[in-house]
Amino acid sequence: MHVQLPEKLYYTIGEVAKAFKVNASLIRFWEKEFDVIQPKKNAKGTRRFTPSDIKNLELIYHLVKERGFTLEGAKTHLKEGKKETLDNFEIIRKLEGVKAQLLELKGNL
């Protein structure tokens, strides 16, 4: 899943949940389970997710929802090879973007 969010410094949990098409409770759960997700919280406790948090959520979503990892498996995978996993994930996302552009061009022919 490639998440479409406007460029901002911070995102609310509602914006994040809507972009991932999941409930906010799942985002809160993943926040507790994965230490790579650390949104800022204001005095009221309102979460503000950074673009870095979004990238980490995309990776977790990919591992858990698209590749079928268990939470423990995803945690292990992230700890053991986060750099390699992130690099591969970004390459896959870029290729998916190129594919979408090519299909759009083909459709316009």
Gaussian input, Z-matrix of N, CA and C with variables (Angstrom, degrees):
# hf/3-21g

backbone

0 1
 N
 C     1     B1
 C     2     B2     1     A1
 N     3     B3     2     A2     1     D1
 C     4     B4     3     A3     2     D2
 C     5     B5     4     A4     3     D3
 N     6     B6     5     A5     4     D4
 C     7     B7     6     A6     5     D5
 C     8     B8     7     A7     6     D6
 N     9     B9     8     A8     7     D7
 C    10    B10     9     A9     8     D8
 C    11    B11    10    A10     9     D9
 N    12    B12    11    A11    10    D10
 C    13    B13    12    A12    11    D11
 C    14    B14    13    A13    12    D12
 N    15    B15    14    A14    13    D13
 C    16    B16    15    A15    14    D14
 C    17    B17    16    A16    15    D15
 N    18    B18    17    A17    16    D16
 C    19    B19    18    A18    17    D17
 C    20    B20    19    A19    18    D18
 N    21    B21    20    A20    19    D19
 C    22    B22    21    A21    20    D20
 C    23    B23    22    A22    21    D21
 N    24    B24    23    A23    22    D22
 C    25    B25    24    A24    23    D23
 C    26    B26    25    A25    24    D24
 N    27    B27    26    A26    25    D25
 C    28    B28    27    A27    26    D26
 C    29    B29    28    A28    27    D27
 N    30    B30    29    A29    28    D28
 C    31    B31    30    A30    29    D29
 C    32    B32    31    A31    30    D30
 N    33    B33    32    A32    31    D31
 C    34    B34    33    A33    32    D32
 C    35    B35    34    A34    33    D33
 N    36    B36    35    A35    34    D34
 C    37    B37    36    A36    35    D35
 C    38    B38    37    A37    36    D36
 N    39    B39    38    A38    37    D37
 C    40    B40    39    A39    38    D38
 C    41    B41    40    A40    39    D39
 N    42    B42    41    A41    40    D40
 C    43    B43    42    A42    41    D41
 C    44    B44    43    A43    42    D42
 N    45    B45    44    A44    43    D43
 C    46    B46    45    A45    44    D44
 C    47    B47    46    A46    45    D45
 N    48    B48    47    A47    46    D46
 C    49    B49    48    A48    47    D47
 C    50    B50    49    A49    48    D48
 N    51    B51    50    A50    49    D49
 C    52    B52    51    A51    50    D50
 C    53    B53    52    A52    51    D51
 N    54    B54    53    A53    52    D52
 C    55    B55    54    A54    53    D53
 C    56    B56    55    A55    54    D54
 N    57    B57    56    A56    55    D55
 C    58    B58    57    A57    56    D56
 C    59    B59    58    A58    57    D57
 N    60    B60    59    A59    58    D58
 C    61    B61    60    A60    59    D59
 C    62    B62    61    A61    60    D60
 N    63    B63    62    A62    61    D61
 C    64    B64    63    A63    62    D62
 C    65    B65    64    A64    63    D63
 N    66    B66    65    A65    64    D64
 C    67    B67    66    A66    65    D65
 C    68    B68    67    A67    66    D66
 N    69    B69    68    A68    67    D67
 C    70    B70    69    A69    68    D68
 C    71    B71    70    A70    69    D69
 N    72    B72    71    A71    70    D70
 C    73    B73    72    A72    71    D71
 C    74    B74    73    A73    72    D72
 N    75    B75    74    A74    73    D73
 C    76    B76    75    A75    74    D74
 C    77    B77    76    A76    75    D75
 N    78    B78    77    A77    76    D76
 C    79    B79    78    A78    77    D77
 C    80    B80    79    A79    78    D78
 N    81    B81    80    A80    79    D79
 C    82    B82    81    A81    80    D80
 C    83    B83    82    A82    81    D81
 N    84    B84    83    A83    82    D82
 C    85    B85    84    A84    83    D83
 C    86    B86    85    A85    84    D84
 N    87    B87    86    A86    85    D85
 C    88    B88    87    A87    86    D86
 C    89    B89    88    A88    87    D87
 N    90    B90    89    A89    88    D88
 C    91    B91    90    A90    89    D89
 C    92    B92    91    A91    90    D90
 N    93    B93    92    A92    91    D91
 C    94    B94    93    A93    92    D92
 C    95    B95    94    A94    93    D93
 N    96    B96    95    A95    94    D94
 C    97    B97    96    A96    95    D95
 C    98    B98    97    A97    96    D96
 N    99    B99    98    A98    97    D97
 C   100   B100    99    A99    98    D98
 C   101   B101   100   A100    99    D99
 N   102   B102   101   A101   100   D100
 C   103   B103   102   A102   101   D101
 C   104   B104   103   A103   102   D102
 N   105   B105   104   A104   103   D103
 C   106   B106   105   A105   104   D104
 C   107   B107   106   A106   105   D105
 N   108   B108   107   A107   106   D106
 C   109   B109   108   A108   107   D107
 C   110   B110   109   A109   108   D108
 N   111   B111   110   A110   109   D109
 C   112   B112   111   A111   110   D110
 C   113   B113   112   A112   111   D111
 N   114   B114   113   A113   112   D112
 C   115   B115   114   A114   113   D113
 C   116   B116   115   A115   114   D114
 N   117   B117   116   A116   115   D115
 C   118   B118   117   A117   116   D116
 C   119   B119   118   A118   117   D117
 N   120   B120   119   A119   118   D118
 C   121   B121   120   A120   119   D119
 C   122   B122   121   A121   120   D120
 N   123   B123   122   A122   121   D121
 C   124   B124   123   A123   122   D122
 C   125   B125   124   A124   123   D123
 N   126   B126   125   A125   124   D124
 C   127   B127   126   A126   125   D125
 C   128   B128   127   A127   126   D126
 N   129   B129   128   A128   127   D127
 C   130   B130   129   A129   128   D128
 C   131   B131   130   A130   129   D129
 N   132   B132   131   A131   130   D130
 C   133   B133   132   A132   131   D131
 C   134   B134   133   A133   132   D132
 N   135   B135   134   A134   133   D133
 C   136   B136   135   A135   134   D134
 C   137   B137   136   A136   135   D135
 N   138   B138   137   A137   136   D136
 C   139   B139   138   A138   137   D137
 C   140   B140   139   A139   138   D138
 N   141   B141   140   A140   139   D139
 C   142   B142   141   A141   140   D140
 C   143   B143   142   A142   141   D141
 N   144   B144   143   A143   142   D142
 C   145   B145   144   A144   143   D143
 C   146   B146   145   A145   144   D144
 N   147   B147   146   A146   145   D145
 C   148   B148   147   A147   146   D146
 C   149   B149   148   A148   147   D147
 N   150   B150   149   A149   148   D148
 C   151   B151   150   A150   149   D149
 C   152   B152   151   A151   150   D150
 N   153   B153   152   A152   151   D151
 C   154   B154   153   A153   152   D152
 C   155   B155   154   A154   153   D153
 N   156   B156   155   A155   154   D154
 C   157   B157   156   A156   155   D155
 C   158   B158   157   A157   156   D156
 N   159   B159   158   A158   157   D157
 C   160   B160   159   A159   158   D158
 C   161   B161   160   A160   159   D159
 N   162   B162   161   A161   160   D160
 C   163   B163   162   A162   161   D161
 C   164   B164   163   A163   162   D162
 N   165   B165   164   A164   163   D163
 C   166   B166   165   A165   164   D164
 C   167   B167   166   A166   165   D165
 N   168   B168   167   A167   166   D166
 C   169   B169   168   A168   167   D167
 C   170   B170   169   A169   168   D168
 N   171   B171   170   A170   169   D169
 C   172   B172   171   A171   170   D170
 C   173   B173   172   A172   171   D171
 N   174   B174   173   A173   172   D172
 C   175   B175   174   A174   173   D173
 C   176   B176   175   A175   174   D174
 N   177   B177   176   A176   175   D175
 C   178   B178   177   A177   176   D176
 C   179   B179   178   A178   177   D177
 N   180   B180   179   A179   178   D178
 C   181   B181   180   A180   179   D179
 C   182   B182   181   A181   180   D180
 N   183   B183   182   A182   181   D181
 C   184   B184   183   A183   182   D182
 C   185   B185   184   A184   183   D183
 N   186   B186   185   A185   184   D184
 C   187   B187   186   A186   185   D185
 C   188   B188   187   A187   186   D186
 N   189   B189   188   A188   187   D187
 C   190   B190   189   A189   188   D188
 C   191   B191   190   A190   189   D189
 N   192   B192   191   A191   190   D190
 C   193   B193   192   A192   191   D191
 C   194   B194   193   A193   192   D192
 N   195   B195   194   A194   193   D193
 C   196   B196   195   A195   194   D194
 C   197   B197   196   A196   195   D195
 N   198   B198   197   A197   196   D196
 C   199   B199   198   A198   197   D197
 C   200   B200   199   A199   198   D198
 N   201   B201   200   A200   199   D199
 C   202   B202   201   A201   200   D200
 C   203   B203   202   A202   201   D201
 N   204   B204   203   A203   202   D202
 C   205   B205   204   A204   203   D203
 C   206   B206   205   A205   204   D204
 N   207   B207   206   A206   205   D205
 C   208   B208   207   A207   206   D206
 C   209   B209   208   A208   207   D207
 N   210   B210   209   A209   208   D208
 C   211   B211   210   A210   209   D209
 C   212   B212   211   A211   210   D210
 N   213   B213   212   A212   211   D211
 C   214   B214   213   A213   212   D212
 C   215   B215   214   A214   213   D213
 N   216   B216   215   A215   214   D214
 C   217   B217   216   A216   215   D215
 C   218   B218   217   A217   216   D216
 N   219   B219   218   A218   217   D217
 C   220   B220   219   A219   218   D218
 C   221   B221   220   A220   219   D219
 N   222   B222   221   A221   220   D220
 C   223   B223   222   A222   221   D221
 C   224   B224   223   A223   222   D222
 N   225   B225   224   A224   223   D223
 C   226   B226   225   A225   224   D224
 C   227   B227   226   A226   225   D225
 N   228   B228   227   A227   226   D226
 C   229   B229   228   A228   227   D227
 C   230   B230   229   A229   228   D228
 N   231   B231   230   A230   229   D229
 C   232   B232   231   A231   230   D230
 C   233   B233   232   A232   231   D231
 N   234   B234   233   A233   232   D232
 C   235   B235   234   A234   233   D233
 C   236   B236   235   A235   234   D234
 N   237   B237   236   A236   235   D235
 C   238   B238   237   A237   236   D236
 C   239   B239   238   A238   237   D237
 N   240   B240   239   A239   238   D238
 C   241   B241   240   A240   239   D239
 C   242   B242   241   A241   240   D240
 N   243   B243   242   A242   241   D241
 C   244   B244   243   A243   242   D242
 C   245   B245   244   A244   243   D243
 N   246   B246   245   A245   244   D244
 C   247   B247   246   A246   245   D245
 C   248   B248   247   A247   246   D246
 N   249   B249   248   A248   247   D247
 C   250   B250   249   A249   248   D248
 C   251   B251   250   A250   249   D249
 N   252   B252   251   A251   250   D250
 C   253   B253   252   A252   251   D251
 C   254   B254   253   A253   252   D252
 N   255   B255   254   A254   253   D253
 C   256   B256   255   A255   254   D254
 C   257   B257   256   A256   255   D255
 N   258   B258   257   A257   256   D256
 C   259   B259   258   A258   257   D257
 C   260   B260   259   A259   258   D258
 N   261   B261   260   A260   259   D259
 C   262   B262   261   A261   260   D260
 C   263   B263   262   A262   261   D261
 N   264   B264   263   A263   262   D262
 C   265   B265   264   A264   263   D263
 C   266   B266   265   A265   264   D264
 N   267   B267   266   A266   265   D265
 C   268   B268   267   A267   266   D266
 C   269   B269   268   A268   267   D267
 N   270   B270   269   A269   268   D268
 C   271   B271   270   A270   269   D269
 C   272   B272   271   A271   270   D270
 N   273   B273   272   A272   271   D271
 C   274   B274   273   A273   272   D272
 C   275   B275   274   A274   273   D273
 N   276   B276   275   A275   274   D274
 C   277   B277   276   A276   275   D275
 C   278   B278   277   A277   276   D276
 N   279   B279   278   A278   277   D277
 C   280   B280   279   A279   278   D278
 C   281   B281   280   A280   279   D279
 N   282   B282   281   A281   280   D280
 C   283   B283   282   A282   281   D281
 C   284   B284   283   A283   282   D282
 N   285   B285   284   A284   283   D283
 C   286   B286   285   A285   284   D284
 C   287   B287   286   A286   285   D285
 N   288   B288   287   A287   286   D286
 C   289   B289   288   A288   287   D287
 C   290   B290   289   A289   288   D288
 N   291   B291   290   A290   289   D289
 C   292   B292   291   A291   290   D290
 C   293   B293   292   A292   291   D291
 N   294   B294   293   A293   292   D292
 C   295   B295   294   A294   293   D293
 C   296   B296   295   A295   294   D294
 N   297   B297   296   A296   295   D295
 C   298   B298   297   A297   296   D296
 C   299   B299   298   A298   297   D297
 N   300   B300   299   A299   298   D298
 C   301   B301   300   A300   299   D299
 C   302   B302   301   A301   300   D300
 N   303   B303   302   A302   301   D301
 C   304   B304   303   A303   302   D302
 C   305   B305   304   A304   303   D303
 N   306   B306   305   A305   304   D304
 C   307   B307   306   A306   305   D305
 C   308   B308   307   A307   306   D306
 N   309   B309   308   A308   307   D307
 C   310   B310   309   A309   308   D308
 C   311   B311   310   A310   309   D309
 N   312   B312   311   A311   310   D310
 C   313   B313   312   A312   311   D311
 C   314   B314   313   A313   312   D312
 N   315   B315   314   A314   313   D313
 C   316   B316   315   A315   314   D314
 C   317   B317   316   A316   315   D315
 N   318   B318   317   A317   316   D316
 C   319   B319   318   A318   317   D317
 C   320   B320   319   A319   318   D318
 N   321   B321   320   A320   319   D319
 C   322   B322   321   A321   320   D320
 C   323   B323   322   A322   321   D321
 N   324   B324   323   A323   322   D322
 C   325   B325   324   A324   323   D323
 C   326   B326   325   A325   324   D324

   B1=1.4457
   B2=1.5238
   B3=1.3103
   B4=1.4569
   B5=1.5261
   B6=1.3118
   B7=1.4587
   B8=1.5179
   B9=1.3227
   B10=1.4561
   B11=1.5197
   B12=1.3216
   B13=1.4606
   B14=1.5205
   B15=1.3373
   B16=1.4682
   B17=1.5238
   B18=1.3340
   B19=1.4675
   B20=1.5194
   B21=1.3336
   B22=1.4592
   B23=1.5176
   B24=1.3164
   B25=1.4607
   B26=1.5235
   B27=1.3575
   B28=1.4544
   B29=1.5169
   B30=1.3364
   B31=1.4615
   B32=1.5222
   B33=1.3238
   B34=1.4636
   B35=1.5261
   B36=1.3138
   B37=1.4599
   B38=1.5328
   B39=1.3256
   B40=1.4608
   B41=1.5225
   B42=1.3335
   B43=1.4640
   B44=1.5267
   B45=1.3262
   B46=1.4564
   B47=1.5299
   B48=1.3233
   B49=1.4668
   B50=1.5294
   B51=1.3171
   B52=1.4704
   B53=1.5342
   B54=1.3269
   B55=1.4666
   B56=1.5277
   B57=1.3307
   B58=1.4637
   B59=1.5331
   B60=1.3297
   B61=1.4723
   B62=1.5339
   B63=1.3400
   B64=1.4637
   B65=1.5240
   B66=1.3219
   B67=1.4608
   B68=1.5220
   B69=1.3212
   B70=1.4614
   B71=1.5235
   B72=1.3437
   B73=1.4658
   B74=1.5269
   B75=1.3292
   B76=1.4637
   B77=1.5281
   B78=1.3196
   B79=1.4704
   B80=1.5287
   B81=1.3417
   B82=1.4698
   B83=1.5352
   B84=1.3272
   B85=1.4614
   B86=1.5260
   B87=1.3266
   B88=1.4613
   B89=1.5252
   B90=1.3275
   B91=1.4741
   B92=1.5314
   B93=1.3311
   B94=1.4641
   B95=1.5267
   B96=1.3129
   B97=1.4618
   B98=1.5281
   B99=1.3305
   B100=1.4646
   B101=1.5235
   B102=1.3307
   B103=1.4644
   B104=1.5248
   B105=1.3465
   B106=1.4732
   B107=1.5359
   B108=1.3222
   B109=1.4712
   B110=1.5213
   B111=1.3256
   B112=1.4566
   B113=1.5285
   B114=1.3372
   B115=1.4666
   B116=1.5228
   B117=1.3064
   B118=1.4674
   B119=1.5252
   B120=1.3209
   B121=1.4643
   B122=1.5211
   B123=1.3438
   B124=1.4642
   B125=1.5322
   B126=1.3217
   B127=1.4717
   B128=1.5308
   B129=1.3292
   B130=1.4629
   B131=1.5247
   B132=1.3369
   B133=1.4608
   B134=1.5188
   B135=1.3315
   B136=1.4622
   B137=1.5176
   B138=1.3285
   B139=1.4598
   B140=1.5196
   B141=1.3317
   B142=1.4585
   B143=1.5255
   B144=1.3287
   B145=1.4523
   B146=1.5257
   B147=1.3310
   B148=1.4615
   B149=1.5373
   B150=1.3271
   B151=1.4685
   B152=1.5355
   B153=1.3219
   B154=1.4664
   B155=1.5301
   B156=1.3364
   B157=1.4680
   B158=1.5272
   B159=1.3235
   B160=1.4689
   B161=1.5227
   B162=1.3301
   B163=1.4648
   B164=1.5291
   B165=1.3273
   B166=1.4633
   B167=1.5271
   B168=1.3238
   B169=1.4615
   B170=1.5291
   B171=1.3250
   B172=1.4705
   B173=1.5244
   B174=1.3074
   B175=1.4606
   B176=1.5220
   B177=1.3216
   B178=1.4674
   B179=1.5285
   B180=1.3320
   B181=1.4648
   B182=1.5308
   B183=1.3285
   B184=1.4602
   B185=1.5308
   B186=1.3247
   B187=1.4601
   B188=1.5236
   B189=1.3351
   B190=1.4674
   B191=1.5264
   B192=1.3205
   B193=1.4691
   B194=1.5278
   B195=1.3318
   B196=1.4568
   B197=1.5320
   B198=1.3250
   B199=1.4623
   B200=1.5203
   B201=1.3299
   B202=1.4549
   B203=1.5213
   B204=1.3329
   B205=1.4616
   B206=1.5269
   B207=1.3291
   B208=1.4604
   B209=1.5254
   B210=1.3184
   B211=1.4663
   B212=1.5202
   B213=1.3237
   B214=1.4675
   B215=1.5209
   B216=1.3312
   B217=1.4592
   B218=1.5149
   B219=1.3363
   B220=1.4620
   B221=1.5282
   B222=1.3445
   B223=1.4661
   B224=1.5249
   B225=1.3133
   B226=1.4679
   B227=1.5186
   B228=1.3152
   B229=1.4731
   B230=1.5288
   B231=1.3130
   B232=1.4658
   B233=1.5265
   B234=1.3253
   B235=1.4645
   B236=1.5220
   B237=1.3211
   B238=1.4618
   B239=1.5228
   B240=1.2996
   B241=1.4572
   B242=1.5117
   B243=1.3416
   B244=1.4700
   B245=1.5125
   B246=1.3252
   B247=1.4690
   B248=1.5204
   B249=1.3404
   B250=1.4654
   B251=1.5255
   B252=1.3349
   B253=1.4575
   B254=1.5233
   B255=1.3345
   B256=1.4581
   B257=1.5219
   B258=1.3408
   B259=1.4657
   B260=1.5265
   B261=1.3367
   B262=1.4655
   B263=1.5238
   B264=1.3188
   B265=1.4616
   B266=1.5254
   B267=1.3348
   B268=1.4633
   B269=1.5249
   B270=1.3263
   B271=1.4697
   B272=1.5204
   B273=1.3281
   B274=1.4662
   B275=1.5215
   B276=1.3332
   B277=1.4661
   B278=1.5342
   B279=1.3227
   B280=1.4678
   B281=1.5238
   B282=1.3247
   B283=1.4577
   B284=1.5280
   B285=1.3241
   B286=1.4673
   B287=1.5275
   B288=1.3359
   B289=1.4625
   B290=1.5133
   B291=1.3249
   B292=1.4658
   B293=1.5257
   B294=1.3285
   B295=1.4658
   B296=1.5316
   B297=1.3236
   B298=1.4686
   B299=1.5265
   B300=1.3313
   B301=1.4630
   B302=1.5259
   B303=1.3335
   B304=1.4623
   B305=1.5226
   B306=1.3306
   B307=1.4647
   B308=1.5260
   B309=1.3197
   B310=1.4614
   B311=1.5310
   B312=1.3280
   B313=1.4661
   B314=1.5296
   B315=1.3338
   B316=1.4624
   B317=1.5188
   B318=1.3169
   B319=1.4711
   B320=1.5167
   B321=1.3055
   B322=1.4756
   B323=1.5241
   B324=1.3369
   B325=1.4639
   B326=1.5091
   A1=107.84
   A2=115.78
   A3=120.12
   A4=107.23
   A5=115.49
   A6=121.47
   A7=110.20
   A8=116.19
   A9=122.54
   A10=109.42
   A11=115.61
   A12=121.17
   A13=107.87
   A14=117.44
   A15=118.76
   A16=109.71
   A17=116.52
   A18=119.32
   A19=109.71
   A20=115.09
   A21=121.81
   A22=107.94
   A23=115.99
   A24=119.90
   A25=111.78
   A26=115.87
   A27=120.87
   A28=110.48
   A29=114.87
   A30=121.88
   A31=108.98
   A32=116.37
   A33=120.62
   A34=108.53
   A35=115.46
   A36=119.19
   A37=110.40
   A38=116.94
   A39=120.24
   A40=111.71
   A41=116.56
   A42=120.69
   A43=110.85
   A44=115.32
   A45=120.27
   A46=110.46
   A47=116.24
   A48=120.67
   A49=110.71
   A50=116.55
   A51=120.48
   A52=110.70
   A53=117.53
   A54=121.44
   A55=111.21
   A56=117.01
   A57=121.20
   A58=112.53
   A59=116.29
   A60=122.25
   A61=111.02
   A62=114.38
   A63=121.39
   A64=108.27
   A65=116.57
   A66=120.78
   A67=110.16
   A68=116.43
   A69=121.28
   A70=110.83
   A71=116.69
   A72=119.66
   A73=111.16
   A74=118.31
   A75=120.72
   A76=110.27
   A77=116.98
   A78=120.56
   A79=109.62
   A80=116.80
   A81=120.26
   A82=110.78
   A83=116.48
   A84=121.09
   A85=110.68
   A86=117.11
   A87=120.21
   A88=110.80
   A89=116.12
   A90=119.60
   A91=110.10
   A92=116.88
   A93=120.95
   A94=111.68
   A95=116.67
   A96=121.78
   A97=114.18
   A98=117.07
   A99=121.05
   A100=109.77
   A101=116.21
   A102=119.78
   A103=113.82
   A104=117.42
   A105=119.45
   A106=111.38
   A107=116.80
   A108=120.84
   A109=107.51
   A110=115.76
   A111=120.39
   A112=110.14
   A113=116.65
   A114=117.92
   A115=111.36
   A116=115.32
   A117=120.80
   A118=106.77
   A119=116.46
   A120=120.36
   A121=108.58
   A122=114.50
   A123=118.00
   A124=108.94
   A125=116.02
   A126=120.90
   A127=112.30
   A128=117.31
   A129=121.46
   A130=112.36
   A131=116.65
   A132=120.01
   A133=113.36
   A134=116.53
   A135=120.36
   A136=109.44
   A137=115.67
   A138=120.75
   A139=111.03
   A140=115.40
   A141=123.37
   A142=107.00
   A143=115.28
   A144=121.24
   A145=110.27
   A146=116.22
   A147=122.01
   A148=109.42
   A149=117.05
   A150=119.21
   A151=112.08
   A152=117.47
   A153=120.79
   A154=110.95
   A155=116.35
   A156=119.95
   A157=110.60
   A158=116.38
   A159=121.10
   A160=110.26
   A161=116.87
   A162=120.76
   A163=110.52
   A164=116.97
   A165=120.72
   A166=111.20
   A167=117.33
   A168=120.38
   A169=110.84
   A170=117.02
   A171=120.51
   A172=110.41
   A173=116.11
   A174=120.59
   A175=110.63
   A176=117.30
   A177=121.04
   A178=109.97
   A179=116.47
   A180=120.49
   A181=109.74
   A182=115.93
   A183=121.01
   A184=111.10
   A185=116.83
   A186=120.51
   A187=112.30
   A188=116.58
   A189=120.89
   A190=112.21
   A191=116.73
   A192=120.18
   A193=113.50
   A194=117.26
   A195=119.54
   A196=113.00
   A197=116.74
   A198=119.56
   A199=113.18
   A200=117.47
   A201=121.16
   A202=116.16
   A203=117.48
   A204=120.14
   A205=109.63
   A206=116.32
   A207=119.70
   A208=106.75
   A209=117.20
   A210=119.43
   A211=110.60
   A212=116.62
   A213=119.63
   A214=110.60
   A215=116.22
   A216=119.95
   A217=111.64
   A218=116.32
   A219=120.60
   A220=110.52
   A221=116.78
   A222=120.26
   A223=110.62
   A224=115.97
   A225=120.75
   A226=110.40
   A227=115.83
   A228=121.08
   A229=110.71
   A230=116.52
   A231=120.54
   A232=111.40
   A233=116.99
   A234=120.34
   A235=112.16
   A236=115.99
   A237=119.67
   A238=113.05
   A239=117.88
   A240=118.32
   A241=112.86
   A242=116.90
   A243=119.99
   A244=112.37
   A245=118.56
   A246=121.09
   A247=110.10
   A248=116.80
   A249=120.53
   A250=111.01
   A251=116.89
   A252=121.45
   A253=110.38
   A254=116.67
   A255=120.93
   A256=111.13
   A257=117.38
   A258=120.89
   A259=110.85
   A260=116.48
   A261=120.68
   A262=110.94
   A263=116.33
   A264=121.29
   A265=110.48
   A266=117.20
   A267=120.64
   A268=111.03
   A269=117.75
   A270=120.84
   A271=109.79
   A272=116.55
   A273=120.90
   A274=110.23
   A275=117.64
   A276=120.96
   A277=111.57
   A278=117.23
   A279=120.38
   A280=110.63
   A281=116.78
   A282=120.61
   A283=111.53
   A284=116.30
   A285=119.70
   A286=110.48
   A287=117.04
   A288=121.20
   A289=111.51
   A290=116.93
   A291=121.39
   A292=109.77
   A293=116.33
   A294=120.50
   A295=110.73
   A296=116.72
   A297=120.83
   A298=110.73
   A299=117.09
   A300=120.43
   A301=111.01
   A302=116.46
   A303=120.03
   A304=111.30
   A305=116.36
   A306=119.29
   A307=111.08
   A308=116.17
   A309=119.98
   A310=110.37
   A311=116.00
   A312=120.49
   A313=110.79
   A314=115.74
   A315=120.86
   A316=110.32
   A317=116.43
   A318=120.85
   A319=112.90
   A320=116.83
   A321=121.01
   A322=112.81
   A323=118.02
   A324=120.61
   A325=112.08
   D1=128.80
   D2=174.75
   D3=-103.12
   D4=119.38
   D5=-174.94
   D6=-83.90
   D7=131.25
   D8=177.66
   D9=-105.83
   D10=109.22
   D11=176.07
   D12=-132.75
   D13=146.11
   D14=175.59
   D15=-65.27
   D16=153.60
   D17=178.88
   D18=-71.20
   D19=116.62
   D20=178.23
   D21=-145.25
   D22=165.65
   D23=175.85
   D24=-76.87
   D25=-34.56
   D26=-177.10
   D27=-139.98
   D28=150.23
   D29=177.83
   D30=-127.52
   D31=144.70
   D32=176.85
   D33=-79.05
   D34=163.37
   D35=178.93
   D36=-64.42
   D37=-32.00
   D38=177.73
   D39=-64.63
   D40=-42.79
   D41=177.61
   D42=-63.42
   D43=-41.30
   D44=-178.80
   D45=-66.15
   D46=-47.93
   D47=-179.62
   D48=-60.17
   D49=-43.08
   D50=179.92
   D51=-64.10
   D52=-41.70
   D53=-179.62
   D54=-63.35
   D55=-36.72
   D56=-180.00
   D57=-89.09
   D58=-6.75
   D59=-178.23
   D60=58.15
   D61=45.88
   D62=176.61
   D63=-133.36
   D64=170.65
   D65=176.11
   D66=-77.47
   D67=149.93
   D68=176.94
   D69=-58.60
   D70=-30.16
   D71=179.72
   D72=-62.52
   D73=-33.34
   D74=177.76
   D75=-68.50
   D76=-39.33
   D77=177.65
   D78=-63.08
   D79=-44.44
   D80=177.83
   D81=-62.20
   D82=-40.43
   D83=178.81
   D84=-62.55
   D85=-47.49
   D86=179.04
   D87=-63.07
   D88=-35.48
   D89=177.42
   D90=-58.99
   D91=-41.82
   D92=179.30
   D93=-70.35
   D94=-36.19
   D95=-174.86
   D96=-80.19
   D97=-32.75
   D98=-174.07
   D99=-116.52
   D100=117.65
   D101=-176.72
   D102=-73.08
   D103=-7.74
   D104=177.26
   D105=-76.79
   D106=-12.80
   D107=178.35
   D108=-100.92
   D109=110.58
   D110=-177.44
   D111=-136.29
   D112=75.84
   D113=179.24
   D114=-65.91
   D115=151.37
   D116=174.14
   D117=-74.40
   D118=149.11
   D119=176.65
   D120=-127.44
   D121=136.31
   D122=177.16
   D123=-85.46
   D124=-175.28
   D125=-176.57
   D126=-58.82
   D127=-30.99
   D128=178.55
   D129=-80.58
   D130=-9.87
   D131=-178.20
   D132=90.97
   D133=7.88
   D134=178.33
   D135=-69.48
   D136=127.89
   D137=-178.85
   D138=-78.93
   D139=141.90
   D140=174.42
   D141=-129.49
   D142=108.27
   D143=-177.63
   D144=-87.66
   D145=136.23
   D146=179.12
   D147=-89.75
   D148=165.81
   D149=173.95
   D150=-56.29
   D151=-33.12
   D152=176.63
   D153=-64.62
   D154=-41.39
   D155=175.69
   D156=-60.91
   D157=-41.25
   D158=-179.67
   D159=-62.20
   D160=-43.75
   D161=178.70
   D162=-61.10
   D163=-42.44
   D164=178.13
   D165=-66.77
   D166=-38.57
   D167=176.70
   D168=-64.40
   D169=-39.58
   D170=176.86
   D171=-59.71
   D172=-42.75
   D173=-179.70
   D174=-66.12
   D175=-43.61
   D176=177.93
   D177=-63.32
   D178=-44.52
   D179=177.97
   D180=-57.63
   D181=-45.80
   D182=-179.84
   D183=-59.09
   D184=-47.77
   D185=-178.18
   D186=-66.18
   D187=-45.33
   D188=-173.65
   D189=-82.14
   D190=-49.50
   D191=-172.89
   D192=-86.69
   D193=-36.27
   D194=-175.52
   D195=-94.61
   D196=-35.27
   D197=-178.10
   D198=-102.14
   D199=-7.35
   D200=173.64
   D201=78.26
   D202=21.71
   D203=177.16
   D204=-68.67
   D205=148.63
   D206=167.83
   D207=-74.80
   D208=167.47
   D209=177.21
   D210=-60.96
   D211=-42.70
   D212=179.62
   D213=-65.26
   D214=-39.35
   D215=178.22
   D216=-64.15
   D217=-40.77
   D218=178.93
   D219=-65.94
   D220=-40.96
   D221=178.57
   D222=-61.53
   D223=-45.55
   D224=179.62
   D225=-62.55
   D226=-45.76
   D227=-179.71
   D228=-59.71
   D229=-42.48
   D230=179.56
   D231=-66.42
   D232=-41.09
   D233=-178.15
   D234=-70.10
   D235=-41.04
   D236=-173.93
   D237=-78.14
   D238=-34.09
   D239=-175.13
   D240=-144.87
   D241=45.07
   D242=-174.75
   D243=-57.67
   D244=-45.03
   D245=-177.52
   D246=-61.84
   D247=-49.44
   D248=-179.61
   D249=-64.14
   D250=-43.11
   D251=179.26
   D252=-61.35
   D253=-45.34
   D254=-179.83
   D255=-64.69
   D256=-42.64
   D257=178.07
   D258=-60.32
   D259=-47.70
   D260=179.42
   D261=-62.88
   D262=-41.53
   D263=-179.67
   D264=-61.98
   D265=-43.86
   D266=-179.85
   D267=-66.23
   D268=-37.61
   D269=176.86
   D270=-62.89
   D271=-44.96
   D272=179.35
   D273=-60.42
   D274=-44.90
   D275=-179.74
   D276=-63.18
   D277=-40.29
   D278=178.41
   D279=-64.88
   D280=-41.82
   D281=178.38
   D282=-64.83
   D283=-38.08
   D284=176.47
   D285=-62.90
   D286=-38.37
   D287=177.52
   D288=-64.89
   D289=-42.20
   D290=177.96
   D291=-63.95
   D292=-42.84
   D293=178.97
   D294=-60.32
   D295=-44.45
   D296=179.52
   D297=-61.86
   D298=-40.71
   D299=178.67
   D300=-65.61
   D301=-41.49
   D302=179.05
   D303=-64.62
   D304=-41.18
   D305=178.45
   D306=-64.92
   D307=-36.49
   D308=177.40
   D309=-65.05
   D310=-43.79
   D311=177.88
   D312=-61.42
   D313=-43.23
   D314=179.27
   D315=-61.52
   D316=-40.56
   D317=179.49
   D318=-66.71
   D319=-24.97
   D320=-179.97
   D321=-86.61
   D322=-6.19
   D323=-179.49
   D324=-75.44

